[in-house]
Amino acid sequence: MIKELDNVVLTVDLPQYGLAAGDIGTVVMIHPKNEGYEVEFMTLDGETLAVTSLVAAQVRPISHKEIAHVRLVAA
C-alpha cells in the first residue's frame, strides 16, 4: 500500500512535464479512497519539475532490488 511521503515509480510517460515511465516521485498527498495521489517529481539537485495528480494505475511502489537510473530532463 502506498503511503504519504513514499517514493513511487511512474508507470506512464507524462510528456507535458518532461517525465517518462520509470521516473521516481514522492507522494505528497493521497486522494480519498486511495483513488489517486499528488506526486512531486524533482531533479536530483532539488528542482521541482512537477506536482501532479495521478490515478493509482499511473504509479507503483518501488520494488525490492530495483536501482535508480539517471537521465537528463528534456529542455
PDB file of N, CA, C and O in Angstrom, chain B, residues numbered from 101:
ATOM      1  N   MET B 101       0.826  -1.180   0.000  1.00  0.00           N
ATOM      2  CA  MET B 101       0.000   0.000   0.000  1.00  0.00           C
ATOM      3  C   MET B 101       0.873   1.247   0.000  1.00  0.00           C
ATOM      4  O   MET B 101       1.815   1.345   0.786  1.00  0.00           O
ATOM      5  N   ILE B 102       0.571   2.182  -0.860  1.00  0.00           N
ATOM      6  CA  ILE B 102       1.341   3.426  -0.969  1.00  0.00           C
ATOM      7  C   ILE B 102       0.861   4.395   0.110  1.00  0.00           C
ATOM      8  O   ILE B 102      -0.337   4.601   0.304  1.00  0.00           O
ATOM      9  N   LYS B 103       1.840   4.982   0.807  1.00  0.00           N
ATOM     10  CA  LYS B 103       1.544   5.937   1.867  1.00  0.00           C
ATOM     11  C   LYS B 103       2.129   7.308   1.524  1.00  0.00           C
ATOM     12  O   LYS B 103       2.988   7.431   0.651  1.00  0.00           O
ATOM     13  N   GLU B 104       1.649   8.330   2.227  1.00  0.00           N
ATOM     14  CA  GLU B 104       2.182   9.674   2.057  1.00  0.00           C
ATOM     15  C   GLU B 104       3.686   9.658   2.350  1.00  0.00           C
ATOM     16  O   GLU B 104       4.142   9.019   3.298  1.00  0.00           O
ATOM     17  N   LEU B 105       4.436  10.367   1.522  1.00  0.00           N
ATOM     18  CA  LEU B 105       5.891  10.502   1.562  1.00  0.00           C
ATOM     19  C   LEU B 105       6.639   9.280   1.035  1.00  0.00           C
ATOM     20  O   LEU B 105       7.869   9.258   1.073  1.00  0.00           O
ATOM     21  N   ASP B 106       5.935   8.273   0.549  1.00  0.00           N
ATOM     22  CA  ASP B 106       6.597   7.150  -0.123  1.00  0.00           C
ATOM     23  C   ASP B 106       7.118   7.601  -1.477  1.00  0.00           C
ATOM     24  O   ASP B 106       6.509   8.442  -2.138  1.00  0.00           O
ATOM     25  N   ASN B 107       8.231   7.046  -1.879  1.00  0.00           N
ATOM     26  CA  ASN B 107       8.697   7.216  -3.257  1.00  0.00           C
ATOM     27  C   ASN B 107       7.972   6.193  -4.118  1.00  0.00           C
ATOM     28  O   ASN B 107       7.778   5.047  -3.713  1.00  0.00           O
ATOM     29  N   VAL B 108       7.575   6.623  -5.311  1.00  0.00           N
ATOM     30  CA  VAL B 108       6.854   5.757  -6.233  1.00  0.00           C
ATOM     31  C   VAL B 108       7.472   5.864  -7.617  1.00  0.00           C
ATOM     32  O   VAL B 108       8.209   6.802  -7.917  1.00  0.00           O
ATOM     33  N   VAL B 109       7.153   4.878  -8.455  1.00  0.00           N
ATOM     34  CA  VAL B 109       7.666   4.833  -9.823  1.00  0.00           C
ATOM     35  C   VAL B 109       6.525   5.163 -10.781  1.00  0.00           C
ATOM     36  O   VAL B 109       5.442   4.585 -10.689  1.00  0.00           O
ATOM     37  N   LEU B 110       6.771   6.081 -11.687  1.00  0.00           N
ATOM     38  CA  LEU B 110       5.797   6.442 -12.714  1.00  0.00           C
ATOM     39  C   LEU B 110       5.695   5.291 -13.715  1.00  0.00           C
ATOM     40  O   LEU B 110       6.715   4.762 -14.155  1.00  0.00           O
ATOM     41  N   THR B 111       4.481   4.904 -14.075  1.00  0.00           N
ATOM     42  CA  THR B 111       4.299   3.773 -14.992  1.00  0.00           C
ATOM     43  C   THR B 111       3.948   4.202 -16.413  1.00  0.00           C
ATOM     44  O   THR B 111       3.844   3.363 -17.308  1.00  0.00           O
ATOM     45  N   VAL B 112       3.764   5.502 -16.625  1.00  0.00           N
ATOM     46  CA  VAL B 112       3.408   6.035 -17.945  1.00  0.00           C
ATOM     47  C   VAL B 112       4.261   7.266 -18.226  1.00  0.00           C
ATOM     48  O   VAL B 112       4.770   7.897 -17.299  1.00  0.00           O
ATOM     49  N   ASP B 113       4.415   7.604 -19.487  1.00  0.00           N
ATOM     50  CA  ASP B 113       5.077   8.859 -19.839  1.00  0.00           C
ATOM     51  C   ASP B 113       4.125  10.023 -19.594  1.00  0.00           C
ATOM     52  O   ASP B 113       2.924   9.916 -19.839  1.00  0.00           O
ATOM     53  N   LEU B 114       4.673  11.137 -19.109  1.00  0.00           N
ATOM     54  CA  LEU B 114       3.924  12.385 -18.967  1.00  0.00           C
ATOM     55  C   LEU B 114       4.706  13.473 -19.698  1.00  0.00           C
ATOM     56  O   LEU B 114       5.362  14.300 -19.064  1.00  0.00           O
ATOM     57  N   PRO B 115       4.639  13.473 -21.040  1.00  0.00           N
ATOM     58  CA  PRO B 115       5.473  14.386 -21.824  1.00  0.00           C
ATOM     59  C   PRO B 115       5.222  15.863 -21.528  1.00  0.00           C
ATOM     60  O   PRO B 115       6.118  16.687 -21.713  1.00  0.00           O
ATOM     61  N   GLN B 116       4.024  16.208 -21.076  1.00  0.00           N
ATOM     62  CA  GLN B 116       3.738  17.607 -20.763  1.00  0.00           C
ATOM     63  C   GLN B 116       4.593  18.121 -19.606  1.00  0.00           C
ATOM     64  O   GLN B 116       4.740  19.331 -19.438  1.00  0.00           O
ATOM     65  N   TYR B 117       5.155  17.216 -18.810  1.00  0.00           N
ATOM     66  CA  TYR B 117       6.042  17.574 -17.710  1.00  0.00           C
ATOM     67  C   TYR B 117       7.487  17.136 -17.954  1.00  0.00           C
ATOM     68  O   TYR B 117       8.350  17.357 -17.105  1.00  0.00           O
ATOM     69  N   GLY B 118       7.752  16.523 -19.096  1.00  0.00           N
ATOM     70  CA  GLY B 118       9.088  16.008 -19.363  1.00  0.00           C
ATOM     71  C   GLY B 118       9.405  14.761 -18.561  1.00  0.00           C
ATOM     72  O   GLY B 118      10.574  14.455 -18.328  1.00  0.00           O
ATOM     73  N   LEU B 119       8.375  14.034 -18.134  1.00  0.00           N
ATOM     74  CA  LEU B 119       8.564  12.836 -17.316  1.00  0.00           C
ATOM     75  C   LEU B 119       8.356  11.585 -18.148  1.00  0.00           C
ATOM     76  O   LEU B 119       7.573  11.574 -19.099  1.00  0.00           O
ATOM     77  N   ALA B 120       9.067  10.532 -17.776  1.00  0.00           N
ATOM     78  CA  ALA B 120       8.994   9.265 -18.504  1.00  0.00           C
ATOM     79  C   ALA B 120       8.715   8.132 -17.532  1.00  0.00           C
ATOM     80  O   ALA B 120       9.071   8.200 -16.356  1.00  0.00           O
ATOM     81  N   ALA B 121       8.074   7.094 -18.041  1.00  0.00           N
ATOM     82  CA  ALA B 121       7.854   5.895 -17.231  1.00  0.00           C
ATOM     83  C   ALA B 121       9.185   5.471 -16.611  1.00  0.00           C
ATOM     84  O   ALA B 121      10.214   5.443 -17.287  1.00  0.00           O
ATOM     85  N   GLY B 122       9.154   5.146 -15.335  1.00  0.00           N
ATOM     86  CA  GLY B 122      10.369   4.778 -14.615  1.00  0.00           C
ATOM     87  C   GLY B 122      10.905   5.893 -13.738  1.00  0.00           C
ATOM     88  O   GLY B 122      11.721   5.641 -12.851  1.00  0.00           O
ATOM     89  N   ASP B 123      10.454   7.141 -13.974  1.00  0.00           N
ATOM     90  CA  ASP B 123      10.893   8.246 -13.116  1.00  0.00           C
ATOM     91  C   ASP B 123      10.330   8.050 -11.711  1.00  0.00           C
ATOM     92  O   ASP B 123       9.264   7.461 -11.534  1.00  0.00           O
ATOM     93  N   ILE B 124      11.058   8.551 -10.720  1.00  0.00           N
ATOM     94  CA  ILE B 124      10.692   8.389  -9.321  1.00  0.00           C
ATOM     95  C   ILE B 124      10.156   9.708  -8.778  1.00  0.00           C
ATOM     96  O   ILE B 124      10.746  10.768  -8.989  1.00  0.00           O
ATOM     97  N   GLY B 125       9.035   9.625  -8.080  1.00  0.00           N
ATOM     98  CA  GLY B 125       8.444  10.796  -7.446  1.00  0.00           C
ATOM     99  C   GLY B 125       8.093  10.485  -6.007  1.00  0.00           C
ATOM    100  O   GLY B 125       8.197   9.341  -5.564  1.00  0.00           O
ATOM    101  N   THR B 126       7.674  11.520  -5.270  1.00  0.00           N
ATOM    102  CA  THR B 126       7.294  11.378  -3.869  1.00  0.00           C
ATOM    103  C   THR B 126       5.818  11.717  -3.704  1.00  0.00           C
ATOM    104  O   THR B 126       5.358  12.758  -4.172  1.00  0.00           O
ATOM    105  N   VAL B 127       5.088  10.845  -3.048  1.00  0.00           N
ATOM    106  CA  VAL B 127       3.671  11.085  -2.784  1.00  0.00           C
ATOM    107  C   VAL B 127       3.564  12.179  -1.718  1.00  0.00           C
ATOM    108  O   VAL B 127       4.075  12.026  -0.608  1.00  0.00           O
ATOM    109  N   VAL B 128       2.897  13.280  -2.062  1.00  0.00           N
ATOM    110  CA  VAL B 128       2.724  14.367  -1.106  1.00  0.00           C
ATOM    111  C   VAL B 128       1.300  14.438  -0.567  1.00  0.00           C
ATOM    112  O   VAL B 128       1.042  15.139   0.412  1.00  0.00           O
ATOM    113  N   MET B 129       0.369  13.716  -1.199  1.00  0.00           N
ATOM    114  CA  MET B 129      -1.000  13.651  -0.712  1.00  0.00           C
ATOM    115  C   MET B 129      -1.695  12.440  -1.321  1.00  0.00           C
ATOM    116  O   MET B 129      -1.453  12.083  -2.474  1.00  0.00           O
ATOM    117  N   ILE B 130      -2.554  11.819  -0.537  1.00  0.00           N
ATOM    118  CA  ILE B 130      -3.331  10.684  -1.026  1.00  0.00           C
ATOM    119  C   ILE B 130      -4.779  11.139  -1.183  1.00  0.00           C
ATOM    120  O   ILE B 130      -5.355  11.719  -0.263  1.00  0.00           O
ATOM    121  N   HIS B 131      -5.362  10.876  -2.343  1.00  0.00           N
ATOM    122  CA  HIS B 131      -6.757  11.222  -2.590  1.00  0.00           C
ATOM    123  C   HIS B 131      -7.671  10.252  -1.842  1.00  0.00           C
ATOM    124  O   HIS B 131      -7.268   9.131  -1.533  1.00  0.00           O
ATOM    125  N   PRO B 132      -8.905  10.684  -1.551  1.00  0.00           N
ATOM    126  CA  PRO B 132      -9.832   9.808  -0.827  1.00  0.00           C
ATOM    127  C   PRO B 132      -9.967   8.433  -1.486  1.00  0.00           C
ATOM    128  O   PRO B 132      -9.929   8.309  -2.710  1.00  0.00           O
ATOM    129  N   LYS B 133     -10.124   7.416  -0.657  1.00  0.00           N
ATOM    130  CA  LYS B 133     -10.316   6.028  -1.088  1.00  0.00           C
ATOM    131  C   LYS B 133      -9.132   5.491  -1.892  1.00  0.00           C
ATOM    132  O   LYS B 133      -9.282   4.526  -2.641  1.00  0.00           O
ATOM    133  N   ASN B 134      -7.957   6.107  -1.744  1.00  0.00           N
ATOM    134  CA  ASN B 134      -6.744   5.699  -2.464  1.00  0.00           C
ATOM    135  C   ASN B 134      -6.949   5.646  -3.977  1.00  0.00           C
ATOM    136  O   ASN B 134      -6.329   4.834  -4.663  1.00  0.00           O
ATOM    137  N   GLU B 135      -7.823   6.516  -4.496  1.00  0.00           N
ATOM    138  CA  GLU B 135      -8.084   6.542  -5.940  1.00  0.00           C
ATOM    139  C   GLU B 135      -6.941   7.171  -6.720  1.00  0.00           C
ATOM    140  O   GLU B 135      -6.823   6.965  -7.928  1.00  0.00           O
ATOM    141  N   GLY B 136      -6.112   7.924  -6.047  1.00  0.00           N
ATOM    142  CA  GLY B 136      -5.003   8.568  -6.723  1.00  0.00           C
ATOM    143  C   GLY B 136      -4.133   9.316  -5.738  1.00  0.00           C
ATOM    144  O   GLY B 136      -4.341   9.268  -4.525  1.00  0.00           O
ATOM    145  N   TYR B 137      -3.143  10.016  -6.297  1.00  0.00           N
ATOM    146  CA  TYR B 137      -2.121  10.644  -5.472  1.00  0.00           C
ATOM    147  C   TYR B 137      -1.687  11.966  -6.082  1.00  0.00           C
ATOM    148  O   TYR B 137      -1.747  12.147  -7.298  1.00  0.00           O
ATOM    149  N   GLU B 138      -1.247  12.890  -5.231  1.00  0.00           N
ATOM    150  CA  GLU B 138      -0.486  14.049  -5.668  1.00  0.00           C
ATOM    151  C   GLU B 138       0.969  13.620  -5.542  1.00  0.00           C
ATOM    152  O   GLU B 138       1.403  13.199  -4.469  1.00  0.00           O
ATOM    153  N   VAL B 139       1.716  13.723  -6.622  1.00  0.00           N
ATOM    154  CA  VAL B 139       3.096  13.249  -6.624  1.00  0.00           C
ATOM    155  C   VAL B 139       4.007  14.371  -7.097  1.00  0.00           C
ATOM    156  O   VAL B 139       3.734  15.027  -8.103  1.00  0.00           O
ATOM    157  N   GLU B 140       5.092  14.585  -6.361  1.00  0.00           N
ATOM    158  CA  GLU B 140       6.092  15.587  -6.729  1.00  0.00           C
ATOM    159  C   GLU B 140       7.273  14.880  -7.377  1.00  0.00           C
ATOM    160  O   GLU B 140       7.790  13.893  -6.855  1.00  0.00           O
ATOM    161  N   PHE B 141       7.691  15.406  -8.527  1.00  0.00           N
ATOM    162  CA  PHE B 141       8.859  14.902  -9.241  1.00  0.00           C
ATOM    163  C   PHE B 141       9.922  15.989  -9.221  1.00  0.00           C
ATOM    164  O   PHE B 141       9.655  17.143  -9.555  1.00  0.00           O
ATOM    165  N   MET B 142      11.130  15.606  -8.827  1.00  0.00           N
ATOM    166  CA  MET B 142      12.227  16.566  -8.683  1.00  0.00           C
ATOM    167  C   MET B 142      13.490  16.055  -9.364  1.00  0.00           C
ATOM    168  O   MET B 142      13.694  14.852  -9.529  1.00  0.00           O
ATOM    169  N   THR B 143      14.334  17.014  -9.756  1.00  0.00           N
ATOM    170  CA  THR B 143      15.669  16.640 -10.224  1.00  0.00           C
ATOM    171  C   THR B 143      16.498  16.249  -9.000  1.00  0.00           C
ATOM    172  O   THR B 143      16.101  16.510  -7.864  1.00  0.00           O
ATOM    173  N   LEU B 144      17.639  15.628  -9.238  1.00  0.00           N
ATOM    174  CA  LEU B 144      18.488  15.198  -8.122  1.00  0.00           C
ATOM    175  C   LEU B 144      19.061  16.364  -7.332  1.00  0.00           C
ATOM    176  O   LEU B 144      19.458  16.193  -6.180  1.00  0.00           O
ATOM    177  N   ASP B 145      19.109  17.564  -7.943  1.00  0.00           N
ATOM    178  CA  ASP B 145      19.612  18.730  -7.208  1.00  0.00           C
ATOM    179  C   ASP B 145      18.491  19.544  -6.566  1.00  0.00           C
ATOM    180  O   ASP B 145      18.732  20.652  -6.086  1.00  0.00           O
ATOM    181  N   GLY B 146      17.269  19.009  -6.550  1.00  0.00           N
ATOM    182  CA  GLY B 146      16.200  19.613  -5.776  1.00  0.00           C
ATOM    183  C   GLY B 146      15.225  20.515  -6.518  1.00  0.00           C
ATOM    184  O   GLY B 146      14.355  21.113  -5.886  1.00  0.00           O
ATOM    185  N   GLU B 147      15.339  20.632  -7.819  1.00  0.00           N
ATOM    186  CA  GLU B 147      14.398  21.455  -8.587  1.00  0.00           C
ATOM    187  C   GLU B 147      13.118  20.663  -8.851  1.00  0.00           C
ATOM    188  O   GLU B 147      13.158  19.566  -9.408  1.00  0.00           O
ATOM    189  N   THR B 148      11.991  21.231  -8.446  1.00  0.00           N
ATOM    190  CA  THR B 148      10.715  20.573  -8.696  1.00  0.00           C
ATOM    191  C   THR B 148      10.360  20.690 -10.169  1.00  0.00           C
ATOM    192  O   THR B 148      10.325  21.792 -10.717  1.00  0.00           O
ATOM    193  N   LEU B 149      10.097  19.563 -10.809  1.00  0.00           N
ATOM    194  CA  LEU B 149       9.678  19.548 -12.207  1.00  0.00           C
ATOM    195  C   LEU B 149       8.166  19.595 -12.316  1.00  0.00           C
ATOM    196  O   LEU B 149       7.628  20.258 -13.202  1.00  0.00           O
ATOM    197  N   ALA B 150       7.470  18.891 -11.416  1.00  0.00           N
ATOM    198  CA  ALA B 150       6.015  18.851 -11.475  1.00  0.00           C
ATOM    199  C   ALA B 150       5.471  18.335 -10.157  1.00  0.00           C
ATOM    200  O   ALA B 150       6.089  17.507  -9.488  1.00  0.00           O
ATOM    201  N   VAL B 151       4.307  18.839  -9.803  1.00  0.00           N
ATOM    202  CA  VAL B 151       3.469  18.255  -8.764  1.00  0.00           C
ATOM    203  C   VAL B 151       2.143  18.020  -9.458  1.00  0.00           C
ATOM    204  O   VAL B 151       1.477  18.969  -9.872  1.00  0.00           O
ATOM    205  N   THR B 152       1.760  16.768  -9.587  1.00  0.00           N
ATOM    206  CA  THR B 152       0.595  16.443 -10.400  1.00  0.00           C
ATOM    207  C   THR B 152      -0.267  15.362  -9.765  1.00  0.00           C
ATOM    208  O   THR B 152       0.217  14.522  -9.007  1.00  0.00           O
ATOM    209  N   SER B 153      -1.555  15.404 -10.093  1.00  0.00           N
ATOM    210  CA  SER B 153      -2.484  14.372  -9.643  1.00  0.00           C
ATOM    211  C   SER B 153      -2.398  13.183 -10.581  1.00  0.00           C
ATOM    212  O   SER B 153      -2.459  13.340 -11.800  1.00  0.00           O
ATOM    213  N   LEU B 154      -2.256  12.004 -10.018  1.00  0.00           N
ATOM    214  CA  LEU B 154      -2.169  10.787 -10.808  1.00  0.00           C
ATOM    215  C   LEU B 154      -3.142   9.755 -10.258  1.00  0.00           C
ATOM    216  O   LEU B 154      -3.344   9.662  -9.048  1.00  0.00           O
ATOM    217  N   VAL B 155      -3.741   8.986 -11.152  1.00  0.00           N
ATOM    218  CA  VAL B 155      -4.586   7.883 -10.701  1.00  0.00           C
ATOM    219  C   VAL B 155      -3.673   6.744 -10.262  1.00  0.00           C
ATOM    220  O   VAL B 155      -2.502   6.688 -10.639  1.00  0.00           O
ATOM    221  N   ALA B 156      -4.217   5.852  -9.472  1.00  0.00           N
ATOM    222  CA  ALA B 156      -3.418   4.778  -8.886  1.00  0.00           C
ATOM    223  C   ALA B 156      -2.672   3.950  -9.930  1.00  0.00           C
ATOM    224  O   ALA B 156      -1.565   3.484  -9.663  1.00  0.00           O
ATOM    225  N   ALA B 157      -3.254   3.758 -11.109  1.00  0.00           N
ATOM    226  CA  ALA B 157      -2.621   2.942 -12.149  1.00  0.00           C
ATOM    227  C   ALA B 157      -1.405   3.616 -12.785  1.00  0.00           C
ATOM    228  O   ALA B 157      -0.652   2.965 -13.508  1.00  0.00           O
ATOM    229  N   GLN B 158      -1.203   4.905 -12.528  1.00  0.00           N
ATOM    230  CA  GLN B 158      -0.084   5.624 -13.147  1.00  0.00           C
ATOM    231  C   GLN B 158       1.197   5.572 -12.318  1.00  0.00           C
ATOM    232  O   GLN B 158       2.247   6.032 -12.767  1.00  0.00           O
ATOM    233  N   VAL B 159       1.115   5.017 -11.116  1.00  0.00           N
ATOM    234  CA  VAL B 159       2.296   4.868 -10.265  1.00  0.00           C
ATOM    235  C   VAL B 159       2.268   3.498  -9.607  1.00  0.00           C
ATOM    236  O   VAL B 159       1.231   2.840  -9.523  1.00  0.00           O
ATOM    237  N   ARG B 160       3.436   3.096  -9.146  1.00  0.00           N
ATOM    238  CA  ARG B 160       3.531   1.839  -8.400  1.00  0.00           C
ATOM    239  C   ARG B 160       4.600   2.005  -7.333  1.00  0.00           C
ATOM    240  O   ARG B 160       5.466   2.872  -7.444  1.00  0.00           O
ATOM    241  N   PRO B 161       4.538   1.177  -6.301  1.00  0.00           N
ATOM    242  CA  PRO B 161       5.585   1.241  -5.283  1.00  0.00           C
ATOM    243  C   PRO B 161       6.933   0.822  -5.867  1.00  0.00           C
ATOM    244  O   PRO B 161       6.994   0.102  -6.864  1.00  0.00           O
ATOM    245  N   ILE B 162       7.985   1.271  -5.249  1.00  0.00           N
ATOM    246  CA  ILE B 162       9.325   0.810  -5.620  1.00  0.00           C
ATOM    247  C   ILE B 162       9.460  -0.633  -5.143  1.00  0.00           C
ATOM    248  O   ILE B 162       9.071  -0.965  -4.023  1.00  0.00           O
ATOM    249  N   SER B 163      10.008  -1.475  -5.993  1.00  0.00           N
ATOM    250  CA  SER B 163      10.140  -2.897  -5.677  1.00  0.00           C
ATOM    251  C   SER B 163      11.522  -3.216  -5.117  1.00  0.00           C
ATOM    252  O   SER B 163      12.481  -2.467  -5.304  1.00  0.00           O
ATOM    253  N   HIS B 164      11.590  -4.319  -4.445  1.00  0.00           N
ATOM    254  CA  HIS B 164      12.845  -4.835  -3.909  1.00  0.00           C
ATOM    255  C   HIS B 164      13.828  -5.090  -5.060  1.00  0.00           C
ATOM    256  O   HIS B 164      13.436  -5.586  -6.117  1.00  0.00           O
ATOM    257  N   LYS B 165      15.070  -4.757  -4.855  1.00  0.00           N
ATOM    258  CA  LYS B 165      16.164  -4.992  -5.799  1.00  0.00           C
ATOM    259  C   LYS B 165      16.091  -4.135  -7.057  1.00  0.00           C
ATOM    260  O   LYS B 165      16.657  -4.510  -8.084  1.00  0.00           O
ATOM    261  N   GLU B 166      15.399  -2.981  -7.004  1.00  0.00           N
ATOM    262  CA  GLU B 166      15.437  -2.036  -8.121  1.00  0.00           C
ATOM    263  C   GLU B 166      16.528  -1.009  -7.845  1.00  0.00           C
ATOM    264  O   GLU B 166      16.876  -0.754  -6.692  1.00  0.00           O
ATOM    265  N   ILE B 167      17.058  -0.432  -8.897  1.00  0.00           N
ATOM    266  CA  ILE B 167      18.098   0.575  -8.775  1.00  0.00           C
ATOM    267  C   ILE B 167      17.676   1.810  -9.562  1.00  0.00           C
ATOM    268  O   ILE B 167      17.087   1.699 -10.637  1.00  0.00           O
ATOM    269  N   ALA B 168      17.981   2.984  -9.019  1.00  0.00           N
ATOM    270  CA  ALA B 168      17.662   4.237  -9.713  1.00  0.00           C
ATOM    271  C   ALA B 168      18.609   4.419 -10.896  1.00  0.00           C
ATOM    272  O   ALA B 168      19.736   3.925 -10.880  1.00  0.00           O
ATOM    273  N   HIS B 169      18.150   5.122 -11.903  1.00  0.00           N
ATOM    274  CA  HIS B 169      18.928   5.389 -13.107  1.00  0.00           C
ATOM    275  C   HIS B 169      18.827   6.874 -13.411  1.00  0.00           C
ATOM    276  O   HIS B 169      17.752   7.455 -13.267  1.00  0.00           O
ATOM    277  N   VAL B 170      19.898   7.489 -13.819  1.00  0.00           N
ATOM    278  CA  VAL B 170      19.922   8.928 -14.074  1.00  0.00           C
ATOM    279  C   VAL B 170      19.733   9.197 -15.566  1.00  0.00           C
ATOM    280  O   VAL B 170      20.288   8.489 -16.407  1.00  0.00           O
ATOM    281  N   ARG B 171      18.941  10.230 -15.888  1.00  0.00           N
ATOM    282  CA  ARG B 171      18.783  10.706 -17.257  1.00  0.00           C
ATOM    283  C   ARG B 171      18.617  12.216 -17.222  1.00  0.00           C
ATOM    284  O   ARG B 171      18.188  12.768 -16.209  1.00  0.00           O
ATOM    285  N   LEU B 172      18.947  12.880 -18.303  1.00  0.00           N
ATOM    286  CA  LEU B 172      18.739  14.317 -18.400  1.00  0.00           C
ATOM    287  C   LEU B 172      17.279  14.606 -18.674  1.00  0.00           C
ATOM    288  O   LEU B 172      16.620  13.866 -19.405  1.00  0.00           O
ATOM    289  N   VAL B 173      16.770  15.681 -18.088  1.00  0.00           N
ATOM    290  CA  VAL B 173      15.401  16.095 -18.329  1.00  0.00           C
ATOM    291  C   VAL B 173      15.353  16.853 -19.645  1.00  0.00           C
ATOM    292  O   VAL B 173      16.220  17.678 -19.934  1.00  0.00           O
ATOM    293  N   ALA B 174      14.327  16.561 -20.439  1.00  0.00           N
ATOM    294  CA  ALA B 174      14.149  17.260 -21.712  1.00  0.00           C
ATOM    295  C   ALA B 174      13.998  18.747 -21.457  1.00  0.00           C
ATOM    296  O   ALA B 174      13.351  19.157 -20.493  1.00  0.00           O
ATOM    297  N   ALA B 175      14.598  19.557 -22.322  1.00  0.00           N
ATOM    298  CA  ALA B 175      14.530  21.017 -22.160  1.00  0.00           C
ATOM    299  C   ALA B 175      13.154  21.558 -22.447  1.00  0.00           C
ATOM    300  O   ALA B 175      12.935  22.766 -22.355  1.00  0.00           O
TER     301      ALA B 175
END
